[in-house]
Amino acid sequence: MKDAVTRLNYCQYLLVSQINYTLTNFADHSERFSHDQINRYLSGEKITPRLV
């Protein structure tokens, strides 16, 4: 079973991603999270620039 996406996972992705910040890119480059998992996480989470 894959791990659950956390705010830390998503924020780290945003910080290290140089150009492509898409959900699809995150899923393609992560063995731990599927596109659907990330999508469900983001639909229920409010992440402001201040949190990143």
C-alpha positions as CSV (number, residue, x, y, z in Angstrom):
1,M,0.0,0.0,0.0
2,K,1.2,3.5,-0.8
3,D,1.8,6.1,1.8
4,A,-0.5,9.0,2.4
5,V,0.5,12.4,1.0
6,T,1.3,15.0,3.6
7,R,1.8,18.7,3.6
8,L,5.5,18.2,4.0
9,N,5.7,15.9,1.0
10,Y,3.9,18.4,-1.2
11,C,5.8,21.5,0.0
12,Q,9.1,19.7,-0.5
13,Y,8.1,18.9,-4.1
14,L,7.2,22.5,-4.7
15,L,10.5,23.7,-3.3
16,V,12.7,21.3,-5.4
17,S,10.7,21.4,-8.6
18,Q,12.4,23.9,-10.9
19,I,9.9,24.4,-13.7
20,N,7.0,22.0,-13.7
21,Y,4.8,22.2,-10.6
22,T,1.9,20.1,-11.9
23,L,0.2,17.3,-10.0
24,T,0.9,15.0,-12.9
25,N,4.7,15.7,-12.7
26,F,4.7,15.1,-9.0
27,A,3.0,11.7,-9.4
28,D,5.3,10.8,-12.4
29,H,8.4,11.4,-10.3
30,S,7.2,9.9,-7.1
31,E,7.1,6.1,-6.5
32,R,5.2,6.6,-3.2
33,F,2.2,8.5,-4.4
34,S,-0.3,8.0,-7.3
35,H,-1.9,10.8,-9.2
36,D,-5.3,10.1,-7.6
37,Q,-3.8,10.2,-4.0
38,I,-2.2,13.6,-4.6
39,N,-5.4,14.9,-6.2
40,R,-7.6,13.8,-3.3
41,Y,-5.1,15.3,-0.8
42,L,-5.0,18.7,-2.7
43,S,-8.8,18.8,-3.0
44,G,-9.2,18.7,0.7
45,E,-6.2,20.8,1.8
46,K,-5.6,24.6,1.7
47,I,-1.9,25.3,1.2
48,T,-1.1,29.0,1.2
49,P,2.3,30.4,0.0
50,R,3.1,31.2,3.6
51,L,3.0,27.5,4.5
52,V,5.5,26.7,1.7
